Amino acid sequence: MTEKVSVEALLEEARLAKAMPPPEERLRLREAAGLTRAQVATAVGVARGTVLAWETGKSDPTPPGRLPYLRLLEGLVELHPAPVDPADNPVGALFNDQPYGTTPVPAAAETPAVAVPAALTGLETLRGPDGRAIEGDPGPCVRCGVETTYQSTDGRPLHSGAMCQPTAQPPAAPAAPVPAAAPAPAAAAAAAVSPVPARVPTRPQRRTKSAERAQADLMEVIRDAVREEAERAGGDEEAAAVALEKRAVPDVMDLFAETRAGSRYEYTAYPTLPDILHKPTKKRPDEIWEARPRFRNPDYSMRAARADIKVTALDTNAAYLSSMKCWLPIGRLEHAPGADGVNPKRAGVHLITPAPWTHPDLPDPIGDRDEPGALWVTDATLRLLLRLSGPRYNLTRAPEIHESWTSGATENFLDALRKLLAAAREEALTTQDALLEVYVKSMYSKFVSTMGESDTNRKIYRPDWMHIVRAQAHANLWSKAYKAHQGGLGIVAMLGTDELHVTGDPWTVFTQGRALSQMKVKYSDAKASGEYMVGRTN
């Protein structure tokens, strides 16, 4: 029999719901209390994924877990009020009459202005030709110690402008203290126990959670999804795999948002893009060339008529997952003529004319083209060509750069998500969990393929990112081919993003296995006949 709902319970829920905190505050309160999503889910009687949805704003709390969840939040906000100014977080009231994000502070107890050390006063933020601050690898700001991706002109991490909050230094003791009346005992005790808190920025608070703990929480989200679909399928592993593949896109976008929590800068999910990145029709591609190789060494076809050649087709593990480590533009792409847009701290797309490739035993790093001349390439391809033209390789001339569309960039933008999915993949291989492996592979492959123009992913539109990540996969494969060539192996073919055919013993150069840094056999003991070279494909 259903329990009768009392008027008092309804009034209590209405009172609590009136002051429902925003999703980011729900997350802050749980983290401040040191609670996991699993603990909260068990306490309020919902699934762990439901708590994740409540904290990311994907959904609002609903009965029957709504009332106990509101009671939990009411208790947590009393234990962990946000010690920030109302101006930093001007959101209504939260379970009390104080403005949200404040603690009662006497008017005279303001945080004194902090002097910047003389050695740091002359530092300026590194800016590009357009006047915008250039971002690079994250590090602690030399002024305030809070992590930032912005750089100073001498290469050290430094916040841009008003973003910097220098750490307060303890005031110097006065030479001759002025006598004053002794405070009341109660007031003195209160001052000793509860000093007035200094202003604390909201974003660094989100960073108090360690990267290891954040990854552990998200790993549990991934495991929960696999368990949920396995139970729903009633033991039918094939049906569970299909269900996991269907939910891979929204789930990986939620994980992407979670791994971006607390970041020091915001990215542009829907920037204005130049025409070269727009498809002219739904069936025609845009103008960006990803340098996909279809290399087949003609020398082996001629040698096959004289002798049998043992060929091993190698497969790169999780090529797209590894290629998520690449330089990505953060904001709106900006045009620059000539080579003005080429900068180690910027990324985007470039119109170039590559130099001729004169090494028939090695794949052309630009890929197989039907027409010569200028073409638009990604930052990943250009960086590879510039390396190969440098003194370390000296394999080609530097390309001629005609114009660029770039933005301030960082190599670590997708790193947290990449590390999370790599850890989940490793767990799947270690435990031989086929469902988890299918789920993780679907997430990273579909994340890359749908971040451009896609009907299945409406949360982001970055075709420049998609092209760069894919081109990085091709560049990584080229580097493996060069390593094989330097190790004495013959390069028979290089196809797509993950397939490399070689002669000789590949394990003198590579390590065999399923790890990201290893290679596995796709098929082996094939004869390099003319039929093999012409007819065999991926």
Secondary structure, 3 states (H helix, E strand, C coil): CCCCCCHHHHHHHHHHHHCCCCHHHHHHHHHHCCCCHHHHHHHHCCCHHHHHHHHHCCCCCCCCCHHHHHHHHHHHHHHCCCCCCCCCCCCCECCCCCECCCCCCCCCCCCCCCCCCHHHCCCCECECCCCCECEEEEEECCCCCCEEEEEECCCCECCCHHHCCCCCCCCCCCCCCCCCCCCCHHHHHHHHHCCCCCCCCHHHHHCCCCHHHHHHHHHHHHHHHHHHHHHHCCCCHHHHHHHHHHCHHHHHHHHHHHHHCCCCCCCCCCCCCCHHHCCCCCCCCCCEECCCCEEECHHHHHHCCCCCCEEEEEEECCHHHHHCCCCEECCCCEEEECCCCCCCCEEEEEEEECCCCCCCCCCCCCCCCCCCCCEEEEHHHHHHHHHHCCCCCCCCCCCEEEEEEEEEEECCCCHHHHHHHHHHHHHHHHHCCHHHHHHHHHHHHHHHHHCCCCCCCCCCCCHHHHHHHHHHHHHHHHHHHHHHHHCCCEEEEEECCCEEEEECCHHHCCCECCCCCCEEEEEEEEECCHHHHHHCCC
